[in-house]
């Protein structure tokens, strides 16, 4: 049921620098309410190379309270849970675009699961900026926590629109947190599915330019 990222094909290293983008005014999909303007997503670069497609971005918390990024995606192996994968992203290839997701994906209403997949949470204090990087193999392949359709494989050159979506919880101190795990130099904590799915808001980069990346 859990989609695993697979190794990608090699390609020449290409890069493009992307300017600052703010939260979308449209509802995010899948899951999450419209993000607050005081929490800003800035995509700094989109690159492709032998490792795959990499996106460097930063989330700035300009609010007066700490927020929690929903960005600690799990890694799964043949025998089950391996640990946190700090550069992993879900890949949604529905339609003719590609959406890279670092957020909780709600369990589909028509699907019963033993345990929802809930990313771990990392704290961003008021006035602070969290810098992150994600890496997905090329060609792009569907990688979602719940199998709701066929797996799609798509060359980057065939992607008409690329977006990044990052989930966060706007009031960190109101969330019941458990445990602490270090991964990639960042401290992550966990929370129950019900808390995250009802509180999550989503930052949307808007369409990212791919000229020079493909």
Secondary structure, DSSP 8 states (H G I E B T S, - for coil): -------------EEEE--B----SS--SSS-EE--TTEEEEEEEEEEETTEEEEEEEEEE-SSS-EEEEEE-EEEETTEEEEE-TT--EEE--TTSEEEEES-----TT---SS----EEEEE-TT-EEEEEEEE-SSEE-B-SS--S---EE-GGG-S-EEEEEEEES-GGGS--EEEEEETTEEEEE--HHHHHHHEEEEE---B--TTT-
